Amino acid sequence: MNYRGAARKFLESSGISIGDIIKITTNDVFYEGMLLDRADSKEEKNLVLKLDSGYNIGVDITEATIELVGKGEKPKIELPPLEIKEEDEKPNVSILSTGGTVASIIDYKTGAVHPAFTAEDFLRATPELLDYAMIKGEAIFNILSENMKPEYWVKLARSIADEVNNGAYGVVVAHGTDTMHYTSAALSFMLDTPVPVVLTGAQRSSDRPSSDAFLNLMSSVAAAKSDIAEVVVCMHATENDSYSYIHRGTKVRKMHTSRRDTFRSINTAPIAKVKEGKIKVVDKNLEYKERRDGPIKLRDSIEPKVAFIKSYPGIFNESIDYYVDKGYKGIVIEGTGLGHCPEDVIPSLERAVDSKIPVVMTSQCIYGRINMNVYSTGRKLISAGVISGLDMLSETAYVKLIWTLGQTEDLGEVARIMHTNIAGEIEDTSSLQHFLI
Amino acid sequence: MFDYEKLGLKMGLEIHQQLDTNQKLFCGCSCNLEDKKPDFNILRNLRPTQSELGEIDRAAFEEARRKLKFIYEAYNHDTCLVEADEEPPNPLNLQALELSLVIASLLNMKVVDEFYTMRKQVIDGSNTGGFQRTGLVATDGHLDTDYGKVIIENLCLEEDAARRIGHKKGAIVFRLDRLGIPLVEITTSPSMKHPQQVKEVAYQIGQVLRSTKVKRGIGTIRQDLNISIKDGARVEVKGVQDLDLMPQMVENEVQRQVELLEIRDELQNRNATVENGLYDVGGIFKDTKSKIISKSESVLAIKLNGFSGLIGREIQPGRRFGTELAGYAKKMGVSGIFHSDELPAYGISEVEVAAVFDFVGASDEDAFVLVADREEKAQNALQEVQRRAKIAINEIPEETRKALPDGNTEYLRPLPTASRMYVETDIPTIKISKELLSEIKSNLPELPKDKKIRIMEEYDLSEDLASQLVRVDKASDFEELMKEITIDPTTVASTLAYTLKELKRDGHDIDKLNIVIIKNTFNLLQEGKISKEAVPKILIGICEEGHSPEEAARKYDLIMLSEKEIEKIIHEIVSSNKKMIEERGSGAMGPLMGMAMKKLKGKAEGKLVNKLLKEKLQNKL
């Protein structure tokens, strides 16, 4: 329990534990209810009670007496197991869960929203999914997406490969939204997939009736059954619960802290939209890899020791030198504008390249393409050996460098791979239409 | 009249009052309703979810079954992401919390030590999140009434729901302007035994609320009534607007329950049953003259064994048991039902009725119910009717019902169960310190009954006038006026307490009569430009024509005449009535005064006219 000090002593001396029904009497009033634990762990004075009316209140025990009314069972969030009938005609879709808002429930111990659902729980929450596919669920991780690590991307990629090789017609990955676009980029580079791999999540937690998880899951299962054999992100297209977009995994970014339509395709259009289970291509000129037979190819060697640094007015050389001295294997610098950083920093970048550490330049403008030929600073960066990130998203370039360094250590080869379109992360032309959509 | 004591009648009240705060409870938006056309619409669906106890709420589940979509009307500048459920809530509005503490203290309640914001699941679309945020502020207060002490059980601070605007293409339309306005919910214990007591308590709570910073006007206060009788069920009647209607509403609900209990007993006597099957009777109505049926895609029927004659039985003035069944069917989106007790009628012929009886295999003792609509809708509707009919054999269901203007009620939804509450994790809890509480308690506003006694003494008003001033909520206006004018308090008070009410009753738009206008009118009186009698007429002129007080006085010729002018008129009257004066002598005073006042009403003080006339008459005699 999270109670400390006097509150803890008070409870222990009365032989009372979380979940018990108790009666607390103070000077002029008494309350009867179930004792809950506190979300914060520093409280010494106030007990939390859940009253019969359903309301929680805090009660100061300083001048109170307590009485045990009944020993309670600690409420469990547990549901009977789900029976899924095998049906041949429906395609098999695997849902892998990693935690995050799309798969979260209120935790009784802390009172906070926590990732705790298993993939099966999606089906309890959204049984309609079974109308569209044979669903198989598995929980891979139970972590918030801010706690993701490159090593987890590898583990996830392997799990997906297993599902596909075991006959999954498509795979849905439930993922926290914060770093979903890092994972989608990583999976794009690691997997050469013959079937759709669809990442989805929720901006409003799935414990609430208005959660976007339901539409996102339904649309994602539809996307997993489509012929778009790529790693994609499928989320709300607008703030309405009406349709979703399928975004290419390397060209998508979380653009709003809280809105449902936070994910946007950057420097390109979404591949398709999903409305009521139907897929409609958004831009016919935008090509995608089509569903095919054959095994999934896994290229999962990585080098996670890559630094991701933002340039800003006043940045110190040490910010670069630190990583070089600490033995980092690569640096992505998110520069300003067309791909710049203060001239003072350039010697440190040059030193990195001289130490065989590739340095890749992206832009904090988010939209647009790197071009270091226009201004003298850019030209100095080129001659220092900095690799252009072209029109790649900074996050995608960071993930790609991790993946590339898993393939080769050779600087020239790294530059070549970084400039080769592996998974749709690089567009040859910059269309007029693809800004702020 | 029923013997309420014998029936074991118990009633409780739930009062919702909007607070008058600058911002909403969980965002910075202002608390004003919008009449402008909305700038954009948001389309949403809601679904029931597990509560922290792992159960899905009964009422929530039913709403979901209707598969309704919701359209939220929003504004570019007056709607924010919190209201659109696109951003977590801001911290709780502390101004609202403090106001709720004031109200709790006035109702002698015990305030909790720590305030928790909860999520109360409501998935009828009225909250974009699918839950209403609410928290318990205080418990265990009391009010004294002529019928005894009433316990005030709970006071909660919560956010108001979105405003229901209407229907559009299978979706319910709400406007987000009202969503999030802070309100207090005050619940009495369900221990009141007399309908008049309920009315009195509602009135007293209203008076307490009005002494604090709460919103005024239509829709800012809503009263719900809990009613139960011993063998019946607990029923919550939503939205009782008119306090005077409360006793009637109680009587009608008691009648409904008494009748339903008799129907239950009769059904049990007859061994009545409800079959689960649905019959497609479309074939029978191929050439029907019933417009509703001929327009419908599908006509389905159910059979109710042993229900004959009971469905048409009246259970409230003008409402039958069939109306109850229809209430359940309507929740599935159909416009109504037909039942065998009311047929043939509505274009359905005797032959068709007989054919349906035959088709479903019903005897004279049985009944059937028809629904004509799209097949899925008709199916859902009839399944609801079956469910309701089955309950009728055993008991009266616990329900939330809607108050109707005629004192009746209609089915809204099942009574929610307690499991619909779980903690709002996005809002930190708030400790309510003893210091804050004692500061609030030492600065409480004056209660109406105390105010009445004080103004009686301070301004030398009659008890009747003082209590009427307080009752119509004009005491503060009165005191404000008295600070600035020197007219006798009784005139000012009776204008505010009675004249305004009379003007309103006569259909005048008294909204224009703000305190400044009333003050300016009294200024004319103070300056001797108008008479006391002219005040109501001037006020009417302001209401009707939008004049200023002075313009109205001129327009209606109510400016006081000078003594000379009055003398002149009196002289004329006396001169033209010489004969009468000769005949009656001083007895002519009465009729002459009448004539003079008729001519001078509103333009001269009666006292003066009387004096001048008396002098004149004496001279003549």
Interface residues (C-beta under 8 A of the other chain):
Chain A: D28 V29 Y31 A39 N46 V48 L51 D52 S53 G54 Y55 N56 I57 G58 V59 D60 P75 K76 I77 E78 L79 I105 I106 Y108 G111 A112 V113 A125 Q203 R204 S206 D207 R208 P209 S210 S211 F214 L215 E239 N240 D241 S242 T257 S258 R259 R260
Chain B: I42 L43 R44 N45 L46 R47 P48 T49 Q50 E52 L53 G54 A60 K69 L81 A84 D85 E86 E87 P88 K110 V112 D113 E114 F115 Y116 M118 R119 K120 Q121 I123 T128 G129 G130 F131 T134 G135 L136 T139 D140 N154 C156 A418 S419 R420 M421 Y422 V423 T425 T429 K431
